Amino acid sequence: MGDLAAASKTLDDDEAHFGAPMAQEAPNKDDTLFVLPSNHTAVLALTTASSQWQRDNDGVEIALDYARADIAWRYANITINPDDFAKLQTLERTIIGLIRRPDEQQLEFGVTLKL
């Protein structure tokens, strides 16, 4: 409705019903990932090569394809030393472990009560 209009659920519902463009929501600050400076290169390398996973027949990621990832790293001008590579492999193993154990992932934090 513009910056001068008061917030109104009725107006929001009407705009949504008639296909008006939805207002952009501010990014959720809880989605921010803080990385220690010593781990920055490994995290940057992993996110840069995030589309270079080898997958099994079911489409599940099984490993990072280092040959293809290296191309992405070269284009992004990322140099990985042996220490960063070890950290990258730790991140990779952690991700693979989480993917392979979906039944063990905690879906919500805190105490869950069953009645």
N, C-alpha and C positions, 0 to 999 in steps of 0.2 A: 504494500500500500504506500510505501514511502516512509521517509524518516519522520514526517510530521503526524502521521496517524498513530492513534493510541493502540496498544496491543489489545487484540480482541480475538477470542477463540472463534466467535461466529464469523468474523471476517476471514480468519485463517481457513476455516472449514469451507467457506464459500469460494475462496481463491483456489483451494485445492480441488474442489468439485469442478470448477470451470477451467482447470488446467493452467492457472497462472503460475509463472515460475516461482519455485519455492525459494525462500530466503536461505542463503548459505549459512550453515551453522558454524559457529566457531569451533576449531579443532578441540577435541577433548584433551585436556592437559594430562590426563591419566595415561594417554597413549604415548607419552614422551619416553624415549629410551635414553637413559644416561649411560655413557660408556666411559670407562676410565681411559685416560690418555694413553696408557701403555697397551690397551687393547684396541685402540681406534683403527689401526691399519687392518687388523684381522677382521673386524666387524665391517669396515668399508669394503674389503675384498669380498667378503661373503655376500653383502648386499649388492655389490656390483655384478657378481656372477650368479645372482639368484635365479636366473633363467637357464643355468647350465647344469642342471641336475640330470643324472642318469636315472631312468625310471624302469620299473619292471613291467611285465605284461598288463598289470592292473593299473598302471599309471602312478604307482607309489614311488616316491623318491628313494633311491637306494644308496646313492653316493654322488658327490660333486664330480663332474667331469673336468679334471684338471687341465687337460689339453685345450678344451674350449674355454674354460675359465681364464686360462692364461691369455688368450686373445682378448677377452673383455678387460683384463687387468692392464694389458699393454695399451689398448685404446684409451683407457681411463688414466693412464700414466701412474699406475700403482705398482710400486716396487715392494716385493715381499721378501723379507729376510728369513732365515731358518726359524727364528723365534716366533715371528708373525705367522709362519706357515704352521707351526705346531699349535698355536692358538686357534688358527683357522680350522685345523683338523679336530680340535676339541669341540669347537662350535658345531662342526659338521656331525660328529658322533652324537652330540647332545640332541640335535634336531632329529637325526635318524632314530635315536632312542625314543623320543617323544612320539614320533610318527608310528613306530611299531608297537607302542603300548597305549593305544587310545583308551582302553578300558581302565587304565590306572591313573589317568589324568584327573586332577581335581578340577571340576567345572566351576566351582565357586569357592571363594575364600571364606573362612570363618566356620562357625559351628553350624552343623545341619541337624535339625531335630526331626525325628520321625514320630508321628503320632499314631 
